[in-house]
Amino acid sequence: MYKYKNKYLSLFFGLFLSFSISFYMNPNSNNRLLVPFIFVIPFTVFINYIGESLPIIIERLGVKEKVLLFMLSAVICGLFFLSFLSSKDYLLPANNIIKIFIYTGVFFIIYISIVLFYANMQYIEIKTQFLTLPKNKILFYALPSIIVWMFYLIAFYPGVMTPDSMNQWTQMVTGEFWDSNPVIHTLLNLFITRIWYSPAAIAITQILILSLIWGYSMYRFESMGYKKVVLYFITAVFALNPVNGIFSITLWKDILYSAFILLFTMNIINVLVDKHWIDNRKNFIFFLISAFGVMFFRHNGILPFMGTMILLICFYKRNSKPFIITVGSIIVIFFLIKIPLYSLMKVHPASSSEAFGIPTQQIAAVIKEKGYLTEEQKTMINGIMPLDLWAENYMPGNVDYIKFHKEFKTDKLMEDKVGFLKMWIDICRQNPWIALEAYGDQTSIAWSVKGYTNWGSRKIYANEFGLEQKNIAQPVNYIANKALNFTQKKGIDQFFWRPAMPMFLILLFGFAAILKNGLKATLAIVPVTLNMATVLIATPAQDYRYLYASTLVYLIIILFAFVKIPANTYKY
């Protein structure tokens, strides 16, 4: 009797889901009653399978694991709604009951699918081994990326340079340094170009560093027990991604910074697999180097570095000495660079106006939408730039049209930063919905797969140094452009050029790792997540490069999600 009852319930839910999903998809009115029946059988079978297998799978889990399972599934479901599902305007005039019916069905099918995914992930695992492999394996796994990305360098020789790249090149040529780009990164480029004065020298260095970091990561996963065929496939996906191809030869600080986020993440996984890994002197130095790259190759690196280190110290209280030494060493290096080195080189400080991108955009949106402003606020805003120009130059998602306008008085804003921020807070309180929408537009690069993305360039920006691209191999240039054009087609671009896609995968599989190995596994996703947080706090535009680290890290997190860490691992 129970079996039949279960079948009827499955059919009922199958019908419910079929109608709610098909109505959400908005089929043609002539097929509105026909289309749902296409989904009835698959949904009924799916619900029946869940009803029979899910309780058995979940029953094996402890109370703590069950709570985490349902809680993390709800979080991922919410993120899926936020990132992937757009609002349907044709549902706006629908009755509230109809809307509840439709969205309940959509939520249920996504949520239950995620629960099922996580429940099954607990029983799919790679048991950690400690294989001794020859170090030349690192080069073996690095070679595909080196070969493919050299192909892009030939296609766009001697590399790609934007205004940011030219800013650093100018500093290298004139010897007058500004802290708008991290001076350590500029000095590294200066050293490289003293060996060979060409953008290609920096591009090759980036290719080698990024490829070798990837090679090291695959080498470590093979030593943990992963089958080589899986790692070969993952390496091919990494090397053939056109985003990695063009970015590896683009002269930005973001490239090496993202590469060191990848290395830092891999080293944290090393610590998670064996807490005594870092006790080895060579491993500790390697860890310190990765932390240095995160901290000093982008100004916002301080949050991923410090946030991760604090959590490492908290999780590993009894073995925290290496992490405390790392933090202390980086702080000492930081002050040595910021005080004596900057003073010796007469480095000009960077303007802090970059941090005011989101407040500037929210104020501009309120003006554009004719929101409520007091006379005092209007006077203050008008002193920075005429009100009509704020409205005229407001572009959702990009503050550059305002920030770089000839009438925008940055100095005026900087004179009273506290006053500006107080005014901004008051304006947001007065116009909460406009401010919230503007914030969403400005930060959508981090959380939505839809929207405009600045994917960078394929050229060398006009300059006075005689730097220009040379078409040294027309067929290679043609193939590389075709590959990049494909990734930038509408509908396909969101898979390649919206960082929210890899970030969602990082969280999806990162949570699976947490369910499998406990809360300590959270550490693996902390650096890249905190990097994303910096964009949510202050981002000037929808530039993919700000979150390029997500594209480098997501494959590593997917691999880590299947690793089962033994209770005690003291190898190395």
SULTABEL-V617717 format. One record per helix or strand of 3 or more residues. SS is the DSSP state (hx for helix, st for strand). FROM is the first residue (numbers start at 1). LEN is the number of residues. If there is no record, write none. Layout:
BEGIN
ss=<SS;SS>
from=<FROM;FROM>
len=<LEN;LEN>
END
This chain:
BEGIN
ss=<hx;hx;hx;hx;hx;hx;hx;hx;hx;hx;hx;hx;hx;hx;hx;hx;hx;hx;hx;hx;hx;hx;hx;hx;hx;hx;hx;hx;hx;hx>
from=<2;29;36;63;89;96;136;163;183;199;228;242;253;277;281;301;317;321;352;375;387;400;410;417;432;474;493;500;519;544>
len=<24;3;24;22;3;26;20;12;13;26;13;6;21;3;16;15;3;25;17;10;7;4;6;14;16;14;5;18;19;17>
END
